[in-house]
Amino acid sequence: MALGVTGDNNAYALLKEYYGEQKLEALVFRNDPVLGNLKKERIGGKYIPLPMAVYGNGGVTADYTQVTAQAANTYSGVSMQVTPGHLFSSFVLDWQEFAASQGNRAAFLSVFAVRAFLAMDDLRKMLAACLYRSGYLEMGPVNAVDSTNYIYVDVDPSTAMAITPGAYILFGTFTNGSPGVMRSPNAVQVKSVGNVYNTGYTRITFQSAYATTVAVADYLFIKGGMDSNNAPNAPVGLAQWLPAYGNRTGTGWTTYIGTNFYGVNRSIAPDRLAGQYVYRNIAAGETYTQALLRGVKVVRRGGGVPTMLVVNDDDYGQILQDALANRTFYQDINGGGMKGKNAVTQGIDQFQLSFSTSWINMVYDSPYCPRNYAYILDEEAIRLYGISNSADILKEMPLGNEAGAPLVTSQGEPTTNFVFLADDMYTTSPQPLQSGMGLKVDFQFLGNFAVTAPAHCGVVQFN
């Protein structure tokens, strides 16, 4: 039997790499469509005043003598004073990397543009996470721990959406909207982030062992999320503006809601100053969709015009199951003279929620929204106030509910001059490196979220 002729592997040394019209793919996750739709305002000053008329004077009755006796002449309003939060993202560029990667013949895309894109996208995703959280960069609870080597934890995917390899994590308790004592003052660096397919969790593996006292239900915090007084450093999101802490019951909730929030004691009228709240009646078999309809009802009762419903993408699947459980099939069979193929499609192209005269035409399934919470929002009552320019950070945000990731080519190169560009929300400065003088670029967002009319919005808790 003939063995045949083998190939000459030495010939591969003569071959070149082939480069066609190849674009650099960005393997980053989806951005948050809700953040892209928020109304943005550029502001200045030390805080944003939010005046609110909360309630009347209680001077209505059928007895005029009594009305005269209890006539009130005080104003029953409050004014919140919202201070800005901070988010920063930074990278350093070697001068040789910059010089050697300019032009299409030298690189797919310049190293400068790629690093700027990734730094900006990290900032964009962290701001999306902040929209639904409390301002401490608390990402979410731990679902499972590595009790042998203390090298990984498993979390819900919504907890890990804004966490990337290289980030520094602290662990601690988080109760009724406030962080407790950290398990260790030393942060651990993230090595990898990946799905655990048999559990539905996301596994975050660290470069070194974390504190042995880390337990299930502890929270992951991005290092730098709070100041020395345990006050939030980052923008304060819906978890504080429309809180659901402690199921809005018990001594913990009483303490939380009685603590001043931007200068206002919201306990005088929680539904008006802290938004509407619905807790799904699990014992009675209430479905997710039924709970959402109750949420729409109370938002309307509070004077809001609900136009946006935001849920986690896993909860969105449960809502669709509720809808599909009450579906009607329609079958269309081709006749003998028709050439088209028969087809059956199951699914929902667009989910709408209706109550009375209110229609929520856009339901956003956001992976940044924590599981078991849904937000029913009046878009006119939500603002993103920025001291710095927010145009660059938000220009790649989807405005509909479409899927997809941003393109690397959408990010240009920042200037190479050593300047402070407030209008472009970044600063460039010289950075000495071993290879010579490099360039340090700092992206900064200074601003905050605000619910200008909390009574017009609400939160629904599913679990």
QUIJO-V642294 format. One record per residue. N is the residue number from 1. RES is the residue in one small letter. SS is DSSP state (H for helix, E for strand, L for the rest). PSI is psi in radians with two decimals (NA if undefined). NEAR is the number of other ideal C-beta (glycine too) atoms within 10 Angstrom. Layout:
<<N:RES:SS:PSI:NEAR> <N:RES:SS:PSI:NEAR>>
This chain:
<<1:m:L:2.27:3> <2:a:L:2.43:4> <3:l:L:-0.36:5> <4:g:L:3.11:5> <5:v:L:2.24:6> <6:t:L:2.74:6> <7:g:L:2.70:7> <8:d:L:1.76:7> <9:n:H:-0.42:7> <10:n:H:-0.41:7> <11:a:H:-0.39:8> <12:y:H:-0.37:8> <13:a:H:-0.35:6> <14:l:H:-0.24:6> <15:l:L:2.56:7> <16:k:L:2.89:5> <17:e:L:2.46:4> <18:y:L:2.28:6> <19:y:L:2.00:9> <20:g:L:-2.67:4> <21:e:L:1.42:5> <22:q:L:2.32:8> <23:k:L:2.64:10> <24:l:L:2.10:13> <25:e:L:2.42:10> <26:a:L:1.88:17> <27:l:L:0.86:5> <28:v:L:2.73:16> <29:f:L:2.99:15> <30:r:L:2.54:19> <31:n:L:3.00:24> <32:d:L:2.07:25> <33:p:H:-0.45:22> <34:v:H:-0.74:25> <35:l:H:-0.66:25> <36:g:H:-0.41:18> <37:n:H:-0.12:20> <38:l:L:2.54:19> <39:k:E:2.32:12> <40:k:E:2.45:16> <41:e:E:2.34:13> <42:r:E:2.22:13> <43:i:L:3.04:15> <44:g:L:-2.96:6> <45:g:L:3.13:8> <46:k:L:-0.35:8> <47:y:L:2.92:15> <48:i:E:2.05:21> <49:p:E:2.34:11> <50:l:E:1.56:20> <51:p:E:2.44:9> <52:m:E:2.25:16> <53:a:E:2.04:10> <54:v:L:-0.83:15> <55:y:L:2.94:10> <56:g:L:-2.85:9> <57:n:L:-0.01:12> <58:g:L:0.34:9> <59:g:L:0.71:13> <60:v:L:2.17:9> <61:t:L:3.02:11> <62:a:L:-0.04:6> <63:d:L:1.97:8> <64:y:H:-0.58:8> <65:t:H:-0.75:8> <66:q:H:-0.70:12> <67:v:H:-0.76:12> <68:t:H:-0.68:9> <69:a:H:-0.58:10> <70:q:L:0.27:12> <71:a:L:2.31:9> <72:a:L:2.55:10> <73:n:L:0.45:6> <74:t:L:2.68:6> <75:y:L:2.15:9> <76:s:L:0.94:13> <77:g:E:2.91:10> <78:v:E:2.93:19> <79:s:E:1.97:11> <80:m:E:2.62:22> <81:q:E:1.64:12> <82:v:E:2.04:24> <83:t:L:2.69:13> <84:p:L:2.61:19> <85:g:E:3.14:21> <86:h:E:2.49:16> <87:l:E:2.36:23> <88:f:E:2.59:15> <89:s:E:2.43:21> <90:s:E:2.66:15> <91:f:E:2.81:17> <92:v:E:2.41:12> <93:l:E:2.20:23> <94:d:L:2.42:17> <95:w:H:-0.59:15> <96:q:H:-0.67:13> <97:e:H:-0.75:18> <98:f:H:-0.88:17> <99:a:H:-0.61:12> <100:a:H:-0.16:13> <101:s:L:0.27:17> <102:q:L:2.29:14> <103:g:L:2.62:8> <104:n:L:-0.48:10> <105:r:L:-0.32:6> <106:a:L:-0.55:11> <107:a:L:2.75:16> <108:f:L:-0.73:14> <109:l:L:2.56:16> <110:s:L:2.52:21> <111:v:H:-0.63:19> <112:f:H:-0.84:23> <113:a:H:-0.67:20> <114:v:H:-0.80:21> <115:r:H:-0.63:19> <116:a:H:-0.72:22> <117:f:H:-0.86:23> <118:l:H:-0.68:17> <119:a:H:-0.74:20> <120:m:H:-0.68:24> <121:d:H:-0.65:23> <122:d:H:-0.76:21> <123:l:H:-0.72:21> <124:r:H:-0.76:26> <125:k:H:-0.61:21> <126:m:H:-0.65:26> <127:l:H:-0.64:28> <128:a:H:-0.72:26> <129:a:H:-0.69:27> <130:c:H:-0.54:28> <131:l:H:-0.54:23> <132:y:L:0.09:24> <133:r:L:-2.92:25> <134:s:L:0.01:22> <135:g:L:-0.06:21> <136:y:L:0.09:26> <137:l:L:0.64:27> <138:e:E:1.98:25> <139:m:E:-0.58:25> <140:g:E:3.05:21> <141:p:E:2.77:17> <142:v:E:2.30:20> <143:n:E:-0.51:17> <144:a:E:2.59:14> <145:v:E:2.72:18> <146:d:L:1.71:16> <147:s:L:0.03:10> <148:t:L:-0.99:6> <149:n:L:-0.14:8> <150:y:L:0.83:17> <151:i:L:-0.24:16> <152:y:E:2.78:18> <153:v:E:2.66:27> <154:d:E:2.36:20> <155:v:E:2.95:22> <156:d:L:2.55:20> <157:p:H:-0.58:18> <158:s:H:-0.47:24> <159:t:H:-0.59:25> <160:a:H:-0.03:25> <161:m:L:-0.65:25> <162:a:L:0.16:24> <163:i:L:2.22:22> <164:t:L:2.77:17> <165:p:L:2.39:12> <166:g:L:-0.31:10> <167:a:L:2.71:19> <168:y:E:2.24:15> <169:i:E:2.40:19> <170:l:E:2.68:25> <171:f:E:2.46:21> <172:g:E:3.07:19> <173:t:E:2.73:15> <174:f:E:1.92:19> <175:t:E:2.26:13> <176:n:L:0.80:16> <177:g:L:0.16:23> <178:s:E:2.38:18> <179:p:E:2.56:21> <180:g:E:-2.61:12> <181:v:E:2.37:9> <182:m:E:2.51:19> <183:r:L:-0.58:17> <184:s:L:2.49:15> <185:p:L:-0.18:8> <186:n:L:2.15:12> <187:a:L:2.66:18> <188:v:E:2.54:23> <189:q:E:2.41:13> <190:v:E:2.29:20> <191:k:E:-0.78:14> <192:s:E:2.76:12> <193:v:E:2.13:17> <194:g:E:2.74:11> <195:n:E:2.58:13> <196:v:E:1.81:14> <197:y:L:-0.42:7> <198:n:L:-0.10:6> <199:t:L:-0.36:11> <200:g:L:-0.02:12> <201:y:E:2.97:19> <202:t:E:2.29:20> <203:r:E:2.20:17> <204:i:E:1.99:25> <205:t:E:2.46:14> <206:f:E:2.77:19> <207:q:L:-0.51:13> <208:s:L:2.95:10> <209:a:L:2.46:13> <210:y:L:3.07:23> <211:a:L:2.40:17> <212:t:L:-0.26:11> <213:t:L:-0.08:10> <214:v:L:2.30:20> <215:a:L:2.84:13> <216:v:L:2.42:12> <217:a:L:-0.16:10> <218:d:L:2.75:22> <219:y:E:2.59:22> <220:l:E:2.27:24> <221:f:E:2.35:21> <222:i:E:2.26:22> <223:k:L:2.34:15> <224:g:L:0.08:15> <225:g:L:-0.18:22> <226:m:E:2.69:22> <227:d:L:-3.01:10> <228:s:L:-0.31:5> <229:n:L:0.25:5> <230:n:L:0.42:12> <231:a:L:2.64:11> <232:p:E:2.38:25> <233:n:L:-0.55:16> <234:a:L:2.95:24> <235:p:L:2.46:27> <236:v:L:2.17:23> <237:g:L:-2.78:23> <238:l:H:-0.43:26> <239:a:H:-0.46:22> <240:q:H:-0.65:20> <241:w:H:-0.63:25> <242:l:L:1.22:22> <243:p:L:2.65:23> <244:a:L:0.38:21> <245:y:H:2.39:21> <246:g:H:0.45:17> <247:n:H:0.45:12> <248:r:H:0.76:19> <249:t:L:2.80:10> <250:g:H:3.06:12> <251:t:H:-0.58:9> <252:g:H:-0.75:15> <253:w:H:-0.71:19> <254:t:H:-0.74:14> <255:t:H:-0.77:15> <256:y:H:-0.91:22> <257:i:H:-0.34:21> <258:g:H:-0.11:13> <259:t:L:2.34:13> <260:n:L:2.37:10> <261:f:E:1.90:21> <262:y:L:0.74:20> <263:g:L:0.08:14> <264:v:E:2.32:17> <265:n:L:1.87:13> <266:r:H:-0.06:23> <267:s:H:-0.28:17> <268:i:H:-0.43:14> <269:a:L:1.36:16> <270:p:H:-0.73:17> <271:d:H:-0.42:16> <272:r:H:-0.65:20> <273:l:H:-0.27:21> <274:a:L:0.21:25> <275:g:L:2.90:29> <276:q:E:2.70:27> <277:y:E:2.36:18> <278:v:E:2.28:25> <279:y:E:2.13:17> <280:r:L:2.29:20> <281:n:L:1.50:12> <282:i:L:-0.71:10> <283:a:L:-0.57:6> <284:a:L:0.07:7> <285:g:L:0.40:7> <286:e:L:2.30:16> <287:t:L:2.94:18> <288:y:H:-0.75:22> <289:t:H:-0.70:17> <290:q:H:-0.69:15> <291:a:H:-0.70:20> <292:l:H:-0.68:27> <293:l:H:-0.65:16> <294:r:H:-0.64:19> <295:g:H:-0.74:26> <296:v:H:-0.69:24> <297:k:H:-0.83:18> <298:v:H:-0.53:19> <299:v:H:-0.73:28> <300:r:H:-0.72:20> <301:r:H:-0.60:12> <302:g:L:-0.01:19> <303:g:L:0.03:12> <304:g:L:2.81:25> <305:v:L:1.57:14> <306:p:L:2.11:26> <307:t:L:-0.19:17> <308:m:E:2.30:20> <309:l:E:2.21:24> <310:v:E:2.19:25> <311:v:E:2.78:26> <312:n:L:2.62:23> <313:d:H:-0.47:16> <314:d:H:-0.74:16> <315:d:H:-0.55:23> <316:y:H:-0.65:23> <317:g:H:-0.69:12> <318:q:H:-0.67:15> <319:i:H:-0.69:23> <320:l:H:-0.61:17> <321:q:H:-0.71:12> <322:d:H:-0.77:14> <323:a:H:-0.73:15> <324:l:H:-0.38:11> <325:a:L:-0.33:9> <326:n:L:0.72:8> <327:r:L:2.84:9> <328:t:L:2.31:4> <329:f:L:2.53:6> <330:y:L:2.19:5> <331:q:L:2.28:6> <332:d:L:2.03:8> <333:i:L:2.29:6> <334:n:L:2.53:11> <335:g:L:3.08:5> <336:g:L:-0.54:4> <337:g:L:0.03:5> <338:m:L:2.41:9> <339:k:L:-0.26:5> <340:g:L:2.74:7> <341:k:L:2.57:6> <342:n:L:2.54:9> <343:a:L:2.56:7> <344:v:L:2.21:7> <345:t:L:2.25:5> <346:q:L:2.27:7> <347:g:L:-3.08:6> <348:i:L:2.13:13> <349:d:L:-0.72:5> <350:q:L:2.25:8> <351:f:L:2.19:18> <352:q:L:2.57:12> <353:l:E:2.27:20> <354:s:E:2.39:11> <355:f:E:2.09:16> <356:s:L:-2.14:8> <357:t:L:0.06:7> <358:s:E:2.25:16> <359:w:E:2.22:13> <360:i:E:1.74:19> <361:n:L:-0.41:12> <362:m:E:1.98:19> <363:v:E:2.06:20> <364:y:E:2.15:21> <365:d:E:1.71:21> <366:s:L:2.16:24> <367:p:L:-0.15:19> <368:y:L:-0.36:28> <369:c:L:2.22:28> <370:p:L:2.57:20> <371:r:L:2.64:18> <372:n:L:0.18:18> <373:y:E:2.44:21> <374:a:E:2.51:24> <375:y:E:2.21:25> <376:i:E:2.00:31> <377:l:E:2.50:28> <378:d:L:1.94:22> <379:e:H:-0.48:18> <380:e:H:-0.20:13> <381:a:H:0.07:22> <382:i:E:2.35:23> <383:r:E:2.62:21> <384:l:E:1.86:20> <385:y:E:2.25:22> <386:g:E:2.26:21> <387:i:L:-0.73:20> <388:s:L:2.88:22> <389:n:L:2.21:19> <390:s:L:0.05:21> <391:a:H:-0.79:13> <392:d:H:-0.71:20> <393:i:H:-0.44:26> <394:l:H:-0.03:21> <395:k:L:-0.38:13> <396:e:L:0.23:17> <397:m:L:2.40:18> <398:p:L:2.48:19> <399:l:L:-0.43:9> <400:g:L:-2.74:10> <401:n:L:0.44:16> <402:e:L:2.70:8> <403:a:L:3.13:9> <404:g:L:2.76:8> <405:a:L:2.73:15> <406:p:L:2.75:19> <407:l:L:2.44:13> <408:v:H:-0.63:19> <409:t:H:-0.15:14> <410:s:H:-0.26:13> <411:q:L:2.12:23> <412:g:L:3.12:12> <413:e:L:2.31:18> <414:p:L:2.94:24> <415:t:L:2.65:13> <416:t:L:-0.02:13> <417:n:L:2.62:8> <418:f:L:1.57:12> <419:v:L:2.86:13> <420:f:E:1.90:10> <421:l:E:1.54:14> <422:a:L:-0.66:13> <423:d:L:-0.44:10> <424:d:L:0.17:16> <425:m:L:0.52:22> <426:y:E:2.80:23> <427:t:E:2.39:18> <428:t:E:2.45:19> <429:s:E:2.67:12> <430:p:E:2.54:10> <431:q:E:1.99:16> <432:p:E:2.23:9> <433:l:E:2.92:15> <434:q:L:-0.54:6> <435:s:L:0.02:10> <436:g:E:-2.91:9> <437:m:E:2.16:10> <438:g:E:-2.98:18> <439:l:E:2.22:22> <440:k:E:2.22:16> <441:v:E:2.19:23> <442:d:E:2.06:16> <443:f:E:2.40:23> <444:q:E:2.35:17> <445:f:E:2.16:28> <446:l:E:2.00:19> <447:g:E:-2.96:27> <448:n:E:2.80:26> <449:f:E:2.68:23> <450:a:E:2.38:20> <451:v:E:1.78:24> <452:t:L:-0.39:20> <453:a:L:1.42:17> <454:p:H:-0.59:27> <455:a:H:-0.34:23> <456:h:H:0.08:24> <457:c:L:2.88:26> <458:g:E:2.88:30> <459:v:E:2.41:25> <460:v:E:2.25:28> <461:q:E:2.17:16> <462:f:L:-0.54:21> <463:n:L:NA:10>>
